[in-house]
């Protein structure tokens, strides 16, 4: 065996082991936070399990994903500024923003699905909020408004249920099935 083939086998073995890894990596961006601000990684029980600090608008976490679970990343100085994500093996990118509700996740399959669901629900919720800020002047308009809100509510529920169905064999689908109670529409 030549030295070239030994290195080739070693590189192949390394790549195969790396693909089987349970490690997760969080590449975080916190541009709206100050240098040195504390970013906490919290488990599902809201217990801090790791701490990072903002350096040049970035933070990071690394760990072993023994089990894919829902975690939070939160700015210690602004607890309302947080985002939920799944500790899935691979690289997840988190954009933590100082305005609550505007943080984003991406990078792994489950986290991309989770963000897509979050975006869809937020968009429909925003539409409902706009409708509620403009009360109806008469009964006919009020009924039409109620119908529109009911329709959006049904779409929201369908979006959650469709995401659960698409992910029925993974932790995202399990999480939705365990935590979401579909409303009973009339």
PyMOL commands that set and color helices and strands:
alter all, ss='L'
color gray80, all
select helices_A, chain A and resi 3-19+109-132+139-166+171-179
alter helices_A, ss='H'
color red, helices_A
select strands_A, chain A and resi 23-29+38-42+48-53+58-64+70-75+78-86+90-95+104-106
alter strands_A, ss='S'
color yellow, strands_A
deselect
rebuild
show_as cartoon
